[in-house]
């Protein structure tokens, strides 16, 4: 008579030359379990059909973060659970070990496997497990696919938006914690049904490179299934060849890992090829889940720090002191960030149902968000890194996705008596922020600043461009995340990144330096780049498409009577906004009327033969340079705005207080009588970089053109002089329209 399960006091039986299992979530007062290891030489690992199992000599080693508590367990200290008919049939059978840990006041468990054969484990092929598939894991296949496809399609072609611009890079691994590489391994069970294994016996070979010369590392057994690989007596990496975990000891320029199933346990024939990965090892932390992104945040502010400290402790992540020493993170899977992946501190919860309407209030289409829904708490940063050390986010072509992340709610959501929208800024929650973190004013530059790089990753935001409003008429998606803020002297470089659907994607401010290379930016709810105050923004070889406002918004701000001004330069970058002028951003800043005037102005310019600022009624508004203000009149009237906004050598360079006096003509230009009379000034740059400007003076039913000396440009007068004056405009691809404190760069269309 058989029972369903038979419990014997013994230890876990496993076909692992050693089992190490880290229960990182088990904690008590800071104490953690480091490893739970079975000595593979202390028990019998293979049985014949009908043979009685015996684990009386088994040994188990328990190690803690406090090494004084480390202990060795024997047969009488642990419990093993398995079917009482475990040896009735051939095959690999599951055995479970459990241990009531008195130090952590919790039970540790692990499921392992033994092998039962027809004739008692002689090692013959027909007694081994048959391999059905041995191949690279899905994540490595995905990396290689993106790496190989990068840069293959042209702008506008199908698939371009999801393709990285640069490929041919090495996979990147961190050395702060174990890298996990488990090939896709499917075997046939005793009934010849396929079974996927997440751990298996393997033979691992590792090489490093000296230039193009491949050098195979020496290896020695350390503890059962654990092997140490070395070169010239120096240990390079420690590998758990059963669990597929690789703990590198230091950065390596180039390393190759080769994995094969062990012939001692599996039928390995000519169809089974090694799984190989060539990679680079850097000083960084390996991240596999969205929760683990918590290792980025090292903010010392009391409220944030307490919330993150508790969150990390609850999720078995490193402490603040350890995190503070981490130099970067490496992403090894697509990550989907949800509310559960960050502390509750960041959220507030509704107490009653909220009704959202599509378009206008009382429209027939609506949706109800029930009471108890979490919203983001405004004026926060999710992942903030401060300090002067270098830091890297290496993406390996994977994605960080926030589509399901809560939005910032408008004030009226939590107080029905408020007839308020978010205000002109809407959301002020960044997904990432980097800065010095020093107690300095932003005008005091420290000796050392943070130097950060973000490479080879795709970011997806939560700010879809829709017109959903709440019952008070407040926009919903205006509460979306901002992707990246670079602040207080930080120097950040973004390389080969794709971003989609953030409220604002990149914000450098307060003396920050942001350089963006080979990057694609799509569907920013407001603008792709907001360059604020005295920052330096450089964008190279990139693509900006589908913003809800101008692609780049550069704002100069006054402080204590002084203006602080952005320098923004875009080189070889495609900008395509296709704006009607009625989008959300224009409505918020009350600029829809200005856009109507711009379109009318463009029609008038085309009548003069110069070109048009719109095409099919849509504007490619590439960038706007303006002072920070609360109304269009405040912006336009502030003519002393300074700053630089240049697209491939063309745009606005306004420096009234230039100590070299090289641009002093700007002040006279913007204050000339024609401008005071309501004129616009249109400027273009020729191939030599020389600026050419005309004043456009509206009349009752048309407009007149004047040069900067006050001479009217008349196509019916001196035609040769007129042709010479407008020639630079006829050849220009971009034009800048100046209205007092506002300079707007457009694509300039010609028939």
C-alpha positions as CSV (number, residue, x, y, z in Angstrom):
1,X,0.0,0.0,0.0
2,X,1.4,3.4,-1.0
3,X,0.9,6.8,0.4
4,X,1.0,9.9,-1.7
5,X,4.1,11.3,0.0
6,X,6.5,9.8,2.4
7,X,8.5,12.0,4.8
8,X,11.9,10.9,6.1
9,X,14.1,13.0,8.3
10,X,17.1,13.5,6.1
11,X,18.4,16.1,3.8
12,X,17.7,17.2,0.2
13,X,18.9,14.7,-2.3
14,X,20.0,16.2,-5.6
15,X,21.8,15.3,-8.7
16,X,23.9,18.4,-8.4
17,X,27.6,18.1,-7.7
18,X,26.8,20.9,-5.3
19,X,23.6,22.9,-4.5
20,X,23.9,26.5,-3.5
21,X,20.6,28.3,-2.9
22,X,20.6,31.8,-1.7
23,X,17.4,32.8,0.2
24,X,18.0,36.5,-0.2
25,X,14.5,37.4,1.1
26,X,15.0,35.7,4.4
27,X,16.0,38.3,7.0
28,X,15.7,39.0,10.7
29,X,17.2,42.0,12.2
30,X,19.6,42.4,9.3
31,X,20.8,38.7,9.3
32,X,20.5,37.0,6.0
33,X,21.1,33.5,4.7
34,X,24.0,33.5,2.2
35,X,23.9,29.8,1.1
36,X,22.4,26.4,1.7
37,X,24.8,23.8,0.2
38,X,24.7,20.1,0.0
39,X,27.9,18.1,-0.1
40,X,27.5,15.9,-3.2
41,X,30.1,13.4,-2.0
42,X,28.1,12.6,1.1
43,X,25.1,10.7,-0.5
44,X,24.3,8.3,-3.2
45,X,23.0,10.1,-6.3
46,X,21.9,7.2,-8.6
47,X,19.6,4.3,-7.9
48,X,18.2,1.3,-9.8
49,X,14.5,0.5,-10.0
50,X,13.2,-0.8,-6.6
51,X,16.3,0.1,-4.7
52,X,15.8,1.7,-1.3
53,X,17.1,5.2,-0.9
54,X,19.5,6.1,1.9
55,X,20.6,9.6,2.9
56,X,21.9,8.8,6.4
57,X,25.4,10.2,5.7
58,X,24.2,13.4,4.0
59,X,25.8,16.7,5.0
60,X,24.4,20.2,4.5
61,X,26.3,23.5,5.1
62,X,24.4,26.7,6.1
63,X,26.1,30.1,5.8
64,X,24.9,33.5,7.0
65,X,25.9,37.1,6.6
66,X,27.2,36.7,10.1
67,X,29.8,33.9,9.6
68,X,29.9,33.1,13.3
69,X,26.5,31.4,12.9
70,X,27.6,29.2,10.0
71,X,26.8,25.5,10.7
72,X,27.0,22.0,9.3
73,X,23.8,19.9,9.4
74,X,23.5,16.1,9.4
75,X,20.8,13.5,8.8
76,X,19.0,14.2,12.1
77,X,18.9,18.0,11.6
78,X,16.8,18.2,8.4
79,X,13.7,16.8,6.7
80,X,13.4,15.4,3.2
81,X,10.1,14.8,1.4
82,X,9.6,12.5,-1.6
83,X,7.2,10.0,-3.1
84,X,7.4,6.6,-1.3
85,X,7.5,4.9,-4.7
86,X,10.3,7.1,-5.9
87,X,12.4,4.2,-7.3
88,X,9.4,2.3,-8.8
89,X,10.2,3.7,-12.3
90,X,13.2,5.0,-14.1
91,X,13.8,8.7,-14.6
92,X,14.7,11.9,-12.7
93,X,12.7,12.2,-9.5
94,X,12.0,15.2,-7.3
95,X,13.2,15.3,-3.7
96,X,12.5,18.3,-1.3
97,X,14.8,19.3,1.5
98,X,13.5,21.5,4.4
99,X,15.2,23.0,7.4
100,X,13.6,24.8,10.3
101,X,16.1,27.6,10.7
102,X,16.3,28.8,14.4
103,X,18.4,31.8,13.5
104,X,16.0,33.3,11.0
105,X,12.9,31.8,12.5
106,X,11.8,30.5,9.1
107,X,11.8,27.3,7.0
108,X,14.2,26.9,4.1
109,X,13.1,24.5,1.3
110,X,14.6,23.4,-2.1
111,X,13.4,20.9,-4.7
112,X,16.1,18.8,-6.2
113,X,16.4,15.7,-8.4
114,X,17.7,12.1,-8.2
115,X,18.2,9.6,-11.1
116,X,16.6,6.1,-11.1
117,X,17.8,3.8,-13.9
118,X,16.9,0.3,-15.2
119,X,20.2,-1.2,-14.0
120,X,21.5,1.0,-11.3
121,X,23.3,3.9,-12.9
122,X,26.1,2.3,-14.9
123,X,26.3,5.4,-17.1
124,X,25.2,3.8,-20.3
125,X,23.5,6.2,-22.8
126,X,20.1,4.5,-22.5
127,X,20.1,5.2,-18.8
128,X,20.8,8.9,-19.2
129,X,18.2,11.6,-19.8
130,X,17.6,12.3,-23.5
131,X,18.1,15.9,-24.7
132,X,15.3,17.3,-26.8
133,X,16.6,20.9,-27.1
134,X,19.7,22.8,-26.0
135,X,19.9,26.3,-27.3
136,X,20.5,30.0,-26.2
137,X,18.0,31.5,-23.8
138,X,15.3,33.8,-25.1
139,X,17.0,36.8,-23.6
140,X,20.3,36.2,-25.4
141,X,18.4,35.4,-28.7
142,X,16.6,38.7,-28.3
143,X,19.8,40.6,-27.6
144,X,21.5,39.1,-30.7
145,X,18.4,39.9,-32.9
146,X,18.4,43.5,-31.9
147,X,22.2,43.7,-32.2
148,X,22.2,42.3,-35.7
149,X,19.2,44.3,-36.9
150,X,20.4,47.7,-35.6
151,X,20.7,50.4,-38.3
152,X,19.4,48.3,-41.1
153,X,16.2,50.2,-42.0
154,X,15.8,53.8,-43.1
155,X,13.7,56.6,-41.5
156,X,10.1,56.2,-42.5
157,X,10.4,52.5,-43.3
158,X,8.4,49.8,-41.5
159,X,10.0,48.8,-38.2
160,X,12.3,51.8,-38.0
161,X,10.8,53.1,-34.7
162,X,11.7,49.9,-32.8
163,X,15.2,49.4,-34.2
164,X,18.3,50.7,-32.5
165,X,20.6,52.8,-34.6
166,X,23.9,51.2,-33.6
167,X,24.7,47.5,-33.3
168,X,27.8,45.2,-33.3
169,X,28.3,45.6,-29.5
170,X,29.3,43.0,-26.9
171,X,26.9,41.8,-24.4
172,X,27.6,43.4,-21.0
173,X,27.8,41.7,-17.6
174,X,28.2,43.2,-14.2
175,X,30.6,41.9,-11.5
176,X,28.8,43.1,-8.3
177,X,26.6,40.1,-8.1
178,X,26.1,36.8,-10.0
179,X,25.3,36.8,-13.7
180,X,22.7,34.2,-14.6
181,X,23.0,32.4,-17.9
182,X,20.8,29.3,-18.2
183,X,20.4,28.0,-21.8
184,X,17.0,26.8,-23.0
185,X,17.2,23.1,-22.0
186,X,14.4,20.6,-22.7
187,X,14.8,16.9,-21.9
188,X,12.4,13.9,-22.3
189,X,11.0,12.4,-19.1
190,X,10.4,8.7,-18.6
191,X,7.3,8.9,-20.7
192,X,9.2,10.7,-23.5
193,X,7.3,13.9,-22.7
194,X,9.3,17.2,-23.0
195,X,10.3,18.8,-19.8
196,X,12.1,22.2,-19.4
197,X,14.9,22.4,-16.9
198,X,15.8,25.7,-15.2
199,X,19.0,24.1,-13.7
200,X,21.0,21.2,-14.9
201,X,24.5,19.6,-14.8
202,X,26.7,21.3,-17.2
203,X,30.3,21.6,-18.3
204,X,31.5,25.2,-18.6
205,X,34.6,26.5,-20.4
206,X,35.6,30.2,-20.1
207,X,38.2,32.1,-22.1
208,X,39.5,35.7,-22.0
209,X,41.2,37.6,-24.8
210,X,44.5,39.2,-25.2
211,X,43.9,41.3,-28.3
212,X,42.6,38.7,-30.8
213,X,44.2,35.8,-28.9
214,X,41.8,33.6,-27.0
215,X,43.1,32.2,-23.7
216,X,41.3,29.4,-22.1
217,X,41.1,29.7,-18.3
218,X,42.2,27.0,-15.9
219,X,39.5,25.6,-13.6
220,X,39.4,23.8,-10.3
221,X,36.6,22.3,-8.3
222,X,35.8,24.4,-5.2
223,X,32.7,23.1,-3.6
224,X,30.7,20.4,-5.4
225,X,29.2,22.1,-8.4
226,X,31.1,25.3,-7.8
227,X,34.2,25.9,-9.9
228,X,36.8,28.6,-9.9
229,X,38.3,29.8,-13.2
230,X,41.7,31.5,-13.2
231,X,44.5,32.8,-15.4
232,X,48.2,32.8,-14.2
233,X,47.1,32.1,-10.7
234,X,44.6,34.9,-10.6
235,X,40.9,34.0,-10.0
236,X,38.7,35.4,-12.7
237,X,35.2,34.0,-12.1
238,X,33.4,31.6,-9.8
239,X,30.7,29.5,-11.5
240,X,27.9,27.4,-10.1
241,X,27.7,25.0,-13.1
242,X,24.3,23.6,-12.0
243,X,22.5,26.8,-11.4
244,X,24.2,28.7,-14.2
245,X,25.5,31.5,-12.1
246,X,28.7,33.4,-12.8
247,X,30.4,35.6,-10.2
248,X,33.1,37.6,-11.9
249,X,35.8,39.1,-9.7
250,X,36.7,42.2,-11.7
251,X,35.9,43.9,-15.1
252,X,37.1,42.2,-18.3
253,X,37.3,43.7,-21.7
254,X,36.2,40.5,-23.5
255,X,35.3,37.0,-22.2
256,X,33.7,34.0,-23.8
257,X,31.4,31.5,-21.9
258,X,30.8,28.1,-23.4
259,X,28.2,25.7,-21.9
260,X,27.5,22.0,-22.6
261,X,25.2,19.5,-20.8
262,X,27.3,17.0,-18.8
263,X,27.7,13.7,-20.5
264,X,27.6,12.0,-17.0
265,X,23.8,12.7,-16.9
266,X,22.5,13.4,-20.4
267,X,22.8,11.8,-23.8
268,X,25.1,14.3,-25.7
269,X,25.3,13.5,-29.4
270,X,26.5,15.4,-32.4
271,X,23.3,17.4,-32.6
272,X,24.0,19.1,-29.3
273,X,26.2,22.2,-29.8
274,X,27.7,24.4,-27.1
275,X,25.8,27.5,-26.1
276,X,28.3,30.4,-26.3
277,X,28.2,34.0,-25.2
278,X,31.0,36.6,-25.8
279,X,30.7,39.5,-23.5
280,X,32.3,42.4,-21.6
281,X,32.4,42.6,-17.8
282,X,32.0,45.9,-16.1
283,X,31.8,47.2,-12.5
284,X,28.0,47.1,-12.1
285,X,25.1,45.3,-10.6
286,X,23.1,42.7,-12.7
287,X,19.4,43.4,-12.8
288,X,16.8,40.8,-13.8
289,X,13.5,42.2,-12.3
290,X,12.0,45.7,-12.1
291,X,12.1,45.5,-8.3
292,X,15.9,45.3,-8.5
293,X,16.1,48.7,-10.1
294,X,15.9,49.9,-6.5
295,X,19.7,49.6,-6.4
296,X,19.9,52.8,-8.4
297,X,18.4,55.0,-5.8
298,X,20.8,56.4,-3.2
299,X,19.0,59.6,-2.3
300,X,20.0,60.6,1.3
301,X,16.8,62.7,1.9
302,X,15.2,61.3,5.1
303,X,11.7,60.5,3.7
304,X,12.9,58.9,0.5
305,X,15.8,57.1,2.1
306,X,13.6,55.6,4.8
307,X,11.1,54.4,2.2
308,X,13.7,52.9,0.0
309,X,15.6,51.3,3.0
310,X,12.4,49.5,4.1
311,X,11.6,48.5,0.5
312,X,15.1,47.0,-0.1
313,X,15.1,45.1,3.1
314,X,11.6,43.6,2.4
315,X,12.8,42.5,-1.1
316,X,16.2,41.1,-0.1
317,X,18.2,43.8,-1.9
318,X,21.5,45.4,-0.8
319,X,21.5,48.0,1.9
320,X,21.9,51.7,1.4
321,X,25.6,51.6,2.2
322,X,26.2,48.8,-0.4
323,X,24.1,50.6,-3.0
324,X,26.0,53.8,-2.5
325,X,29.2,52.0,-3.7
326,X,27.5,50.5,-6.8
327,X,28.9,52.0,-10.1
328,X,26.0,51.0,-12.4
329,X,23.4,48.5,-13.4
330,X,23.2,46.1,-16.3
331,X,19.8,45.0,-17.6
332,X,19.3,41.4,-18.5
333,X,15.6,41.2,-19.4
334,X,12.7,43.4,-20.5
335,X,11.4,45.1,-17.3
336,X,7.8,46.2,-16.7
337,X,7.7,48.6,-13.8
338,X,4.5,48.5,-11.7
339,X,3.3,50.1,-8.5
340,X,4.7,47.1,-6.6
341,X,8.2,47.7,-7.8
342,X,8.7,50.9,-5.8
343,X,7.9,52.0,-2.2
344,X,4.3,53.0,-1.3
345,X,5.7,56.4,-0.4
346,X,5.4,57.5,-4.0
347,X,1.6,57.0,-4.2
348,X,-1.7,58.5,-3.0
349,X,-5.0,56.7,-3.2
350,X,-8.5,57.9,-4.2
351,X,-11.3,57.6,-1.8
352,X,-14.1,57.7,-4.4
353,X,-14.7,56.8,-8.0
354,X,-13.3,59.1,-10.6
355,X,-15.0,59.5,-13.9
356,X,-13.0,60.1,-17.1
357,X,-14.5,61.4,-20.3
358,X,-13.1,61.1,-23.8
359,X,-12.6,64.6,-25.1
360,X,-15.1,66.9,-23.5
361,X,-17.0,66.5,-20.2
362,X,-20.4,64.8,-20.6
363,X,-19.3,63.2,-23.8
364,X,-21.0,59.8,-24.2
365,X,-17.8,57.8,-23.9
366,X,-16.5,57.5,-20.4
367,X,-14.6,55.3,-18.1
368,X,-14.7,55.0,-14.3
369,X,-11.6,54.6,-12.2
370,X,-12.8,53.0,-8.9
371,X,-12.0,54.3,-5.4
372,X,-8.8,52.9,-4.1
373,X,-6.8,53.6,-7.2
374,X,-3.3,54.7,-6.7
375,X,-1.8,57.9,-8.4
376,X,1.7,59.1,-8.4
377,X,2.6,61.7,-5.8
378,X,3.7,64.8,-7.7
379,X,7.1,66.5,-7.4
380,X,9.1,63.3,-6.9
381,X,11.8,61.3,-8.6
382,X,11.5,57.5,-8.7
383,X,15.1,56.5,-9.3
384,X,17.5,59.3,-8.2
385,X,21.3,58.9,-8.1
386,X,23.4,61.6,-6.5
387,X,27.1,61.9,-5.9
388,X,30.3,62.6,-7.9
389,X,31.1,59.0,-8.9
390,X,30.7,57.6,-12.4
391,X,27.5,55.6,-13.0
392,X,26.3,53.5,-16.0
393,X,22.9,52.1,-17.0
394,X,23.7,49.4,-19.6
395,X,20.6,48.1,-21.4
396,X,21.8,45.2,-23.6
397,X,19.0,46.3,-26.0
398,X,16.3,45.4,-23.4
399,X,13.3,47.6,-22.5
400,X,12.2,49.4,-19.3
401,X,8.4,49.7,-19.7
402,X,6.2,51.9,-17.5
403,X,3.0,51.6,-19.5
404,X,1.2,50.3,-16.4
405,X,2.6,52.8,-14.0
406,X,0.2,55.2,-12.2
407,X,-0.1,58.8,-13.4
408,X,0.1,62.0,-11.5
409,X,-3.5,63.0,-10.7
410,X,-4.7,66.6,-11.3
411,X,-5.6,68.4,-8.0
412,X,-9.4,68.1,-8.6
413,X,-9.1,64.3,-8.4
414,X,-8.6,64.5,-4.6
415,X,-10.6,67.7,-4.0
416,X,-13.8,68.0,-6.1
417,X,-14.1,71.6,-5.0
418,X,-10.9,72.5,-6.9
419,X,-11.6,73.5,-10.5
420,X,-7.9,73.2,-11.2
421,X,-5.7,71.5,-13.8
422,X,-2.2,70.4,-13.0
423,X,-0.9,73.9,-13.7
424,X,1.3,74.9,-16.6
425,X,3.9,72.3,-15.6
426,X,1.6,69.3,-15.3
427,X,3.5,66.3,-14.0
428,X,6.8,66.8,-12.2
429,X,7.8,63.2,-11.6
430,X,11.0,61.9,-13.3
431,X,11.7,58.3,-13.8
432,X,15.5,58.9,-13.5
433,X,17.4,61.9,-12.1
434,X,21.1,62.5,-11.7
435,X,22.9,65.3,-9.8
436,X,25.6,66.1,-7.4
437,X,23.5,65.9,-4.3
438,X,25.8,68.4,-2.6
439,X,24.6,71.1,-0.3
440,X,25.6,73.8,-2.8
441,X,23.7,76.5,-4.7
442,X,23.4,75.6,-8.3
443,X,25.8,78.4,-9.3
444,X,28.6,76.8,-7.2
445,X,30.2,74.1,-9.3
446,X,32.0,71.4,-7.3
447,X,35.4,70.0,-8.2
448,X,33.9,66.6,-9.1
449,X,30.6,66.1,-10.8
450,X,28.6,62.9,-11.6
451,X,29.5,61.4,-15.0
452,X,26.8,59.1,-16.2
453,X,26.2,57.1,-19.3
454,X,23.0,55.4,-20.4
455,X,23.4,52.9,-23.3
456,X,21.6,50.6,-25.6
457,X,18.1,50.5,-24.0
458,X,14.5,51.2,-24.9
459,X,12.3,53.2,-22.5
460,X,8.5,53.2,-22.8
461,X,6.5,55.8,-20.8
462,X,2.9,56.0,-19.4
463,X,1.9,59.3,-21.1
464,X,-0.2,58.3,-24.1
465,X,-1.2,61.4,-26.2
466,X,-5.0,61.3,-25.7
467,X,-7.7,63.7,-24.7
468,X,-9.2,61.9,-21.7
469,X,-10.3,64.4,-19.0
470,X,-11.7,63.9,-15.5
471,X,-15.1,65.2,-14.3
472,X,-13.7,68.7,-13.9
473,X,-12.2,68.7,-17.4
474,X,-8.6,68.1,-16.2
475,X,-6.4,66.2,-18.6
476,X,-5.4,62.7,-17.6
477,X,-2.2,61.8,-19.6
478,X,-0.6,65.2,-18.7
479,X,0.3,63.4,-15.5
480,X,2.8,61.1,-17.2
481,X,6.4,60.4,-16.3
482,X,9.3,62.5,-17.4
483,X,12.1,60.1,-18.5
484,X,15.3,61.8,-17.4
485,X,16.3,64.9,-15.6
486,X,20.0,65.9,-15.5
487,X,20.5,68.5,-12.8
488,X,23.1,70.4,-10.6
489,X,26.3,70.0,-12.7
490,X,25.8,66.3,-13.7
491,X,27.3,65.3,-17.0
492,X,25.2,62.6,-18.6
493,X,25.6,61.0,-22.0
494,X,22.8,59.0,-23.7
495,X,23.9,56.5,-26.4
496,X,21.8,54.4,-28.7
497,X,18.5,54.7,-26.8
498,X,14.9,54.5,-27.9
499,X,12.2,56.4,-25.9
500,X,8.5,56.5,-26.4
501,X,5.4,58.2,-24.8
502,X,6.8,60.2,-21.9
503,X,5.3,63.5,-20.9
504,X,8.7,65.2,-21.4
505,X,11.6,62.9,-22.3
506,X,14.8,64.7,-21.5
507,X,15.3,67.7,-19.1
508,X,18.8,69.2,-18.5
509,X,18.8,72.1,-16.1
510,X,20.9,74.0,-13.5
511,X,24.3,73.9,-15.1
512,X,23.9,70.3,-16.3
513,X,25.5,68.8,-19.4
514,X,23.4,66.3,-21.5
515,X,24.8,64.8,-24.6
516,X,22.5,62.5,-26.7
517,X,23.9,60.4,-29.5
518,X,22.2,58.0,-32.0
519,X,18.9,58.1,-30.2
520,X,15.2,57.9,-31.2
521,X,12.6,59.9,-29.3
522,X,8.9,59.4,-30.2
523,X,5.5,60.7,-29.0
524,X,6.5,63.0,-26.2
525,X,3.3,64.3,-24.7
526,X,4.7,67.9,-24.5
527,X,8.2,68.1,-25.9
528,X,11.2,65.8,-26.4
529,X,13.8,68.1,-24.8
530,X,13.3,70.8,-22.2
531,X,16.5,72.7,-21.8
532,X,16.1,74.9,-18.8
533,X,18.4,77.6,-17.4
534,X,22.2,77.5,-18.0
535,X,22.5,73.9,-19.3
536,X,24.4,72.5,-22.3
537,X,22.4,70.2,-24.5
538,X,23.9,68.5,-27.5
539,X,22.0,66.1,-29.7
540,X,23.9,64.2,-32.4
541,X,22.7,61.8,-35.2
542,X,19.3,61.3,-33.7
543,X,15.5,61.3,-34.6
544,X,12.7,63.2,-32.9
545,X,9.1,62.4,-34.0
546,X,5.6,63.1,-32.9
547,X,5.9,65.6,-30.1
548,X,2.8,67.4,-28.7
549,X,4.6,70.7,-28.8
550,X,7.9,71.9,-30.2
551,X,10.5,69.2,-30.4
552,X,12.9,71.2,-28.3
553,X,12.0,73.9,-25.8
554,X,14.8,76.0,-24.4
555,X,14.0,78.3,-21.6
556,X,16.0,81.1,-20.1
557,X,15.2,82.1,-16.5
558,X,15.8,85.2,-14.5
559,X,17.2,85.0,-11.0
560,X,18.2,88.0,-8.9
561,X,18.2,90.2,-11.9
562,X,20.4,87.9,-14.0
563,X,19.4,85.6,-16.8
564,X,20.6,82.1,-17.0
565,X,20.5,80.8,-20.5
566,X,20.6,77.4,-22.2
567,X,22.9,76.3,-25.0
568,X,21.2,73.7,-27.2
569,X,22.8,72.4,-30.3
570,X,21.4,69.6,-32.6
571,X,23.6,68.1,-35.3
572,X,22.5,65.8,-38.1
573,X,19.2,65.1,-36.3
574,X,15.9,64.5,-38.0
575,X,13.0,66.5,-36.4
576,X,9.4,65.8,-37.6
577,X,6.6,67.2,-35.4
578,X,3.7,67.8,-37.9
579,X,1.8,70.1,-35.5
580,X,-1.6,71.7,-36.1
581,X,-1.0,74.2,-33.3
582,X,-4.1,73.0,-31.4
583,X,-2.3,70.3,-29.4
584,X,-2.3,70.2,-25.6
585,X,0.9,72.2,-25.1
586,X,-0.3,75.1,-27.2
587,X,-3.6,75.2,-25.4
588,X,-1.9,75.1,-22.0
589,X,0.4,78.1,-22.8
590,X,-2.4,79.9,-24.6
591,X,-0.5,79.9,-27.9
592,X,-3.0,78.5,-30.3
593,X,-3.7,82.1,-31.6
594,X,0.1,82.5,-32.2
595,X,0.1,79.3,-34.3
596,X,-2.8,80.6,-36.4
597,X,-0.8,83.8,-37.0
598,X,2.3,81.8,-37.9
599,X,0.4,79.8,-40.5
600,X,-1.0,83.1,-42.0
601,X,2.4,84.6,-42.0
602,X,3.7,81.5,-43.8
603,X,1.1,82.0,-46.5
604,X,2.2,85.6,-46.9
605,X,5.8,84.6,-47.2
606,X,5.0,82.1,-49.9
607,X,3.1,84.9,-51.7
608,X,6.5,86.7,-51.7
609,X,8.2,83.7,-53.1
610,X,10.3,83.0,-49.9
611,X,8.8,79.7,-48.7
612,X,6.3,78.6,-46.1
613,X,6.4,77.7,-42.4
614,X,3.8,75.0,-42.8
615,X,3.0,72.1,-45.1
616,X,-0.5,70.9,-45.6
617,X,-1.5,73.1,-42.6
618,X,1.0,71.5,-40.3
619,X,4.1,73.0,-38.7
620,X,7.4,71.2,-38.2
621,X,8.2,73.3,-35.1
622,X,11.7,72.1,-34.4
623,X,12.5,74.3,-31.5
624,X,11.6,77.3,-29.4
625,X,13.9,79.6,-27.4
626,X,12.0,81.6,-24.8
627,X,12.1,83.1,-21.3
628,X,10.2,81.4,-18.6
629,X,6.8,83.1,-18.3
630,X,3.2,82.7,-17.4
631,X,1.6,84.2,-20.5
632,X,2.4,84.7,-24.2
633,X,2.6,88.5,-23.7
634,X,5.1,88.1,-20.9
635,X,7.2,85.8,-23.1
636,X,7.0,88.0,-26.3
637,X,7.6,91.2,-24.4
638,X,10.8,90.0,-22.8
639,X,13.2,90.8,-25.6
640,X,16.4,90.4,-23.6
641,X,16.1,86.7,-23.6
642,X,19.5,85.1,-24.2
643,X,20.5,81.6,-25.3
644,X,21.4,79.3,-28.2
645,X,19.2,76.9,-30.1
646,X,20.9,75.6,-33.3
647,X,19.9,72.9,-35.8
648,X,22.8,72.1,-38.1
649,X,24.2,75.6,-37.9
650,X,20.8,77.3,-38.3
651,X,18.6,78.8,-35.6
652,X,18.8,81.4,-32.8
653,X,21.9,82.7,-31.1
654,X,20.9,85.5,-28.8
655,X,23.5,86.9,-26.6
656,X,22.8,90.6,-25.8
657,X,25.4,90.7,-23.1
658,X,28.1,88.8,-25.0
659,X,31.4,90.1,-23.6
660,X,33.0,89.7,-27.0
661,X,30.3,91.9,-28.4
662,X,30.0,89.6,-31.4
663,X,26.2,89.5,-31.3
664,X,25.4,93.0,-30.1
665,X,23.3,93.6,-33.2
666,X,20.6,91.4,-31.8
667,X,19.5,94.0,-29.3
668,X,19.1,96.7,-32.0
669,X,17.4,94.2,-34.3
670,X,14.8,93.2,-31.8
671,X,14.1,96.8,-30.7
672,X,14.0,98.3,-34.1
673,X,10.9,100.4,-35.1
674,X,9.5,97.7,-37.3
675,X,9.4,95.2,-34.5
676,X,7.9,97.8,-32.2
677,X,5.2,98.2,-34.8
678,X,4.2,94.6,-34.5
679,X,6.6,93.1,-37.0
680,X,8.1,89.6,-36.9
681,X,11.7,89.0,-37.8
682,X,12.5,86.1,-40.0
683,X,16.1,84.8,-40.1
684,X,18.0,82.1,-42.0
685,X,21.7,81.1,-42.2
686,X,23.5,80.5,-45.4
687,X,26.1,77.8,-46.1
688,X,28.8,80.1,-44.7
689,X,26.9,80.5,-41.4
690,X,26.0,84.1,-42.2
691,X,22.6,85.2,-40.8
692,X,20.2,87.0,-43.1
693,X,17.0,88.7,-41.6
694,X,13.9,90.5,-42.9
695,X,11.3,92.3,-40.9
696,X,7.8,91.2,-41.7
697,X,5.3,94.0,-41.0
698,X,1.6,93.0,-41.1
699,X,-0.9,95.3,-42.9
700,X,-4.6,95.2,-42.9
701,X,-4.9,92.6,-45.7
702,X,-1.3,91.5,-46.3
703,X,2.2,92.3,-45.2
704,X,5.4,94.1,-46.2
705,X,9.0,93.0,-46.1
706,X,11.9,95.3,-44.9
707,X,15.6,94.7,-44.6
708,X,17.3,95.5,-41.3
709,X,18.2,98.9,-42.5
710,X,14.5,99.8,-42.9
711,X,14.4,99.5,-46.7
712,X,11.3,97.9,-48.1
713,X,11.8,94.8,-50.2
714,X,9.5,95.3,-53.2
715,X,9.3,92.5,-55.8
716,X,7.9,95.1,-58.2
717,X,10.7,97.6,-57.8
718,X,14.4,96.8,-58.2
719,X,14.0,93.2,-59.0
720,X,17.7,92.4,-59.0
721,X,18.1,93.9,-55.5
722,X,15.0,92.0,-54.4
723,X,16.2,88.7,-55.8
724,X,19.6,89.2,-54.0
725,X,17.9,89.9,-50.7
726,X,15.6,86.9,-50.7
727,X,18.1,84.4,-52.3
728,X,19.3,83.1,-48.9
729,X,15.7,82.4,-47.9
730,X,15.0,80.5,-51.1
731,X,17.9,78.2,-50.4
732,X,17.3,77.7,-46.6
733,X,16.0,74.4,-45.1
734,X,15.1,76.0,-41.8
735,X,14.0,79.5,-40.7
736,X,13.8,81.2,-37.4
737,X,10.9,83.5,-36.5
738,X,11.6,86.1,-33.8
739,X,8.8,87.7,-31.9
740,X,10.3,89.7,-29.1
741,X,11.4,87.2,-26.5
742,X,10.3,84.3,-28.6
743,X,12.5,82.6,-31.3
744,X,11.0,79.6,-33.1
745,X,12.9,77.4,-35.5
746,X,10.8,75.8,-38.3
747,X,11.4,73.6,-41.3
748,X,11.1,76.0,-44.2
749,X,9.1,74.6,-47.1
750,X,9.5,75.5,-50.8
751,X,7.4,74.7,-53.8
